[in-house]
Amino acid sequence: MKTTDNKIPITNKPNSVVERIDTDGNIIQRRYYDSNGRAVKDIDYTNHGNPNQHPKVPHEHT
C-alpha cells in the first residue's frame, strides 16, 4: 500500500508493507509488519531534516 499521509499506522494487515511517498511519488519511508500486524521495521529514505543524527540514507529503525 502507498500513502501520502504524514504518519504510517503502527498496526496494519499482517505481513504487509506500507510506503509513504511524497507528492512526486518518491518513497520517503517504508514500514514492515509482522504476522500479528505490528510494525517491526522502518526504512527511511531521508535524513528527517537532521543530517547529524542520520548521516546515512537510507537508514533503518527497528
URGI-V224067 format. One record per residue. N is the residue number from 1. SS is DSSP state (a for helix, b for strand, c for the rest). OMEGA is omega in whole degrees, -180 to 180 (none if undefined). NEAR is the number of other C-alpha atoms within 10 Angstrom. Layout:
n->(N,N)
ss->(SS,SS)
omega->(OMEGA,OMEGA)
near->(NEAR,NEAR)
This chain:
n->(1,2,3,4,5,6,7,8,9,10,11,12,13,14,15,16,17,18,19,20,21,22,23,24,25,26,27,28,29,30,31,32,33,34,35,36,37,38,39,40,41,42,43,44,45,46,47,48,49,50,51,52,53,54,55,56,57,58,59,60,61,62)
ss->(c,b,b,c,c,c,c,c,c,c,b,c,c,c,c,c,b,b,b,b,b,c,c,c,c,c,b,b,b,b,b,b,b,c,c,c,c,b,b,b,b,b,b,b,c,c,c,c,c,c,c,c,c,c,c,c,c,c,b,b,b,c)
omega->(177,180,173,177,180,-179,176,-178,177,177,-178,178,-180,178,-179,178,176,177,173,-176,176,-176,177,179,178,179,177,-177,176,-180,179,-179,180,-176,176,179,179,178,180,-178,172,169,-179,-178,173,177,180,-177,-179,-176,178,-179,-178,-178,-179,178,-1,177,-172,171,176,none)
near->(8,14,15,14,11,10,9,18,11,12,15,19,14,14,14,16,18,19,21,21,17,14,7,6,11,11,18,18,22,19,23,21,20,16,12,11,16,18,23,15,15,19,18,21,17,17,16,11,8,9,11,8,9,15,11,13,13,13,14,15,9,9)
